[in-house]
Amino acid sequence: MRPKVAVLFKMKSKPLEELKRYTDVDVLLYPSEDELAERIKEYDAIIVSPLNRITKRVLERAKKLKVISCHSAGYDNVDVEEATRRGIYVTKVSGVLSEAVAEFAVGLIINLMRKIHYADKFIREGRWESHRVVWSGFKEIETLYGKKVGIVGMGAIGRAIAKRLIPFGVDLYYWSRHRKEDVEREGVKYLPLDDLLDEADIVILALPLTKETYHIINAERIEKLKGKYLVNIGRGALVDEKALVRVLKEGKLKGYATDVFEEEPVKEHELFEYEWETVLTPHYAGLAKEALEDMGFQAVKNLLAILRGEIPKDLVNKDVVKVRPIEEVKMLEG
């Protein structure tokens, strides 16, 4: 019998076709927790997007489930601890999104500093004379050239951002849990985190969300960003949003651009009130055609590898093999 797999979002057609060659596939578009808790018992494996929350309640019903393949580099939407306890293998993708996300990060910076979205809004409303409103704020419109930029996190995305920023004529700094000698040879200077926040004019967050990085930009650190710009391309909960809104309200932070929020999806948010100071996008930095297709193929490859009794390099919960050996989840021949 072929494995039964659920894809919980709209996957690109080519990787979906590859998955259908080896498994029986249902596409459930963004099911609610109630719906997924009801349906999950049918499936041997699932592929999930960051908007699909795989909670303990869902996993308690997942009697057959062997694999959760994340169609993303992040996996904070999955209760990995509970999955491990139940012998369910969790995988992520790596590398495929870094170029697309890095491009997007630079776009956010330029948009935030030059107020492109703000001017676009005026002209679409037929308010050409309203460019005077933007002009009157010219002291707040700045070039990226000559600025000091600090990148928090120097994984694949951080590196790709740094590579793109060098030609802009900026001074680059970074903080990471581990020093990156190859990055430093390119002229990017390492600083301890708090020193970086003091030094940089623009701070870019390019970290995954973990217990250690939750609210890494807390109320105390956000005070260090007075008169500066903050860009979040990692995860919403890297930033204490309540503290962030407070410093925006007090006029301390020049601007905040983010593709991610503490609670997603977002329908209303206090940040919506600060049009001049913010650029907000709906978690779509990686949504480029090329990146999504590559990511889909990798998510499918990870899922099929486990069902063939192989351990992929991007297995998240490596201790799961102690709970359920890989031989016990094999359903496909190589």
N, C-alpha and C positions, 0 to 999 in steps of 0.2 A: 504493500500500500504506500502511495506517495505521501510525503509529509504535507500537512495542511498549514498554510501560512497566511497571516493577515498583515496587510499593509495599511497603516492607519492614517494615511495622508495621500495627497496626489503626487505620486512618484513619476519621474520622467519615463516615457514609454519604452525606451531601449533597455534600461536595466530591468524594468518590470517584465519585459518579454524574456529576458535571460532567466529571471526567477521562475517564470512559468514553464520553462523547459524541464525543470526538475521537481517542481512542487505544484500543488493545487493552491491557487491564490484567491483570496477574497480581499477586495479593497473596501475598507470601512473608513469613510472620510471623516476624520476628527470626531470619533464617537465620544459621548459623554462618559463620565466615570461609571454611571449606572449601566449604560449600554455595554461598555467594555467589560464590566464585572459579570454581566450576564453572558456575553459571547466568548470570553477568553478561554473557557473550558474546552472549546472546540479545536484549539490550535496548538501545534507543535512548536511554532516559532512566530515571532512578530517583528516587523520593522517599524520603527517609530521616529517621528520628528520631534524637535524640541517642544512643540505645542501639545504633544500627547503625554499626559501625566500617568505614569505607571506606578500606582500607589500600593501600599501594603494590602489594602482592601481588594484591589484587583488581583494581586498576586496570590492571595488566599484562595481565589477561585480557579487559579491557573493549574489545574491538576495535570495536564499533559505538557505544559510549556517547558521547553528546553533551551530556547535562545531568545534573547531580546537584542536585536541589532539596531543600534542607534544610527540614524541617518544624519549624524552631526558629530562634531568633535567633542561637544559637551554631553554630559549624561546626568546632569543634576535633576532632570525630570523623571528619573528612574530611581526607585528605592533599591539601590544596589545591595545594601546590607540584607534586606529581606530576600532579594533574588538569590544571593549567595547562600543564605540559610536554606533555601528550597532547592538548591542545586541547579539554578537557572543561569546559564552563561550570558554575560552582558558584553557587547562589543561596541566600539566607537570607530569613527573614521579619522584619518589623520592626513595632513598634508594637502588634501585636495582643495580646501577652502582658503588657504592662506593668501593666495594671490588676489582672489576676488575681495576678501575682507580687507586686505591692506589697501587696495585701491579705494574702497568705500571709506575707510578711515581717513585717508587724505582728503577725499571729497567732503566729508563732514567738517574737517578742520577749516578748509577754505570757505565752505558755505557759512560756517559759524562766524568766521572773522570778517568776511566780506558782505554778509547779510543778503546773499543772492536770493534765498527763498522769500525774504521780506519784500524785496523789490519786485520779484515775480508776482507776488500777491497783489501789489498795487496796480501793476500794469494790466493784469487780468480783470481788475475791477474798473478799468477805464479811468484810472486816477493818475494820469501822467504828471499832473502838477504835484501829486503827493510824493514825487521823488524828492521834493524839498524836505519832507520829513526824514527821509534817509540821509539827505545831504546835511541836515541840521545835526545829525549824529555822527558826522564824519570823524570826529575825534575817537569814536568807538569802532571805526572801521579800519582794520589794520592789515598789513601784508604778513604773510608767513615768513618771507625773507628776513633774515637777521634775528629771528627769534631763537630762544632756547627751548628745546623740546625734550621732555622726559618721557620715556616709554617704560611703563610698569609691566614687566613680563617680557621675556626675550625668547619665547618659543618660536615656532614657524611663523606665526602671524606677526609677532614683534619684529622678527628679523626682516620680514617682507615690508613692513612699514618703514623700518629704518632705511632699507635700500632705496625706497621711493623718496624719502625725505632729504637724503644727502644732496641731490641736485638743487634743492630749493635754497641752499645757502643758509642752513640753520646749524646751530650748535646742538649736537645730540648727546643725550645722557640716557642711561638705562638703569633699572634695578631688576634683579632676578634672584631667586633663591641661590643660584650658583653663578659664579663668574663665567663669562663667555669670552675666552681669549681671542677667538677668531673675529668676533664682533668688535672687540676693542682695537684690533689691528686695523679695522676699517675707519677708526677715528671716533667711535662711539664710546664715551667715557662712563665708567661705572661709578654710581654713587649709592650710598645707603638710602633707603626709601625716604626717610624724613628729610635728608639733605637734598634729594632730588626734588621733593615737593617745594622746598624753600628756593631752589635755584631756577627751576623751569618756569617759562611763561605759559607753556601749554603742556598739559599732562595727559597722556593717552593710556588708558587701561586696556591691556591685551592679555588678561589672565583668565584661566578657568576658575570656576567657582568651587571651592573646597571649604572644609571647616576652617582652614587657616586663612583663606582669602575673603571669607564672608565679612562684609563691611570693612574691608581693608582701608577704604576711605571713610573713616568714621567722623563723628562730630569734631573731635580734636584735630584730625588731619585736614579736614575740609577748611578749617580756619586758616591753614597755611596757604590756601589757594586764593586769598584776597587779591583782587586785581588780575586774576589769571583765568585761563580757559581749561576746562576739563572735558575730555572726550572718552566715552565708554563704548568699546567695541567687544567687550568680553561678556559679562553677565550683569544683569541689573543689580543683584544683591552684593556686588563688589562695593556699592556705594550706599551709605545710609541716606535714603531718599528724603526722609524727614529733615535731617540736618541740611541736606542740599537745598531743599525748598526754602528753608529758613535763611541761608546765606544769600540766595537769590533775592528773596524778599527784602533783605537788608541792604542789597546793592553791593555786596562784597565780592561776589563771583562775576567776572565779566561775561562768561558764557558757558553753557553746558550742551554738548551734543551727544546723543545716545541712540543706539539701535536696540537697546535692551532695558527692561524694567524689572523691578523686584517681583511684581505680580503680573503675569501675562495670561491671556491677552488683555490689552488696555482699552477701555471705553471712555473713562474719565480719569483725569489726573490733575493734580495741582500745578504740574509743570505746564499745562496747556495755557495758563494765564500769562506766561512769560515768552511771548512771541519773539521779541527783539533779542532776548538773551539765550534762546534755546533753538536747537534743531533736533526734531524728534522723528524717528522712523520706526516702523513696526517689525523689528527683528528680521530684516531681510538683506543684511550685508552680504550674505553668501549666495543670494538668489540670482546668480548669473547662469545662463544656460550651460556653459561649459562646466562650471563648478558643480551644478546640481546633477548633471549626467555622470560626472566622475564620482561624485559622492554616492549616487545610487548604485553604481557598479561595485564600489567598495563595500557598501552595506550588504549587498547581495552576496558578494564573495565571502564576507565574514560569516554570514548565516550558513551558506552552503558548506564552508570549511568545517564548521562545528558538526553539522549533520553528517559529514563524511568522516567524523572522528579525528579531525585535525584541530590544533589550537592555533588560531591566527595571532599575529603579532600585536594586534590591537584589542586583545582580550582585556577588559577592564578589571574584573574581579578574579584575579589569578588563583585565589584560595578556593574557588568553586570546585576545582578538581579534587580537593580533599573531601568534599561533600558528595559529589557525583563524578566519578572518573569519566574521562572523555569517551571511553569505550561504551559507556551506558547510554550515551545520547546519539550514538551513530544510527542513522536511518538510511543513508545513501551510500552507494559504492563509489569508490574514487573514480 
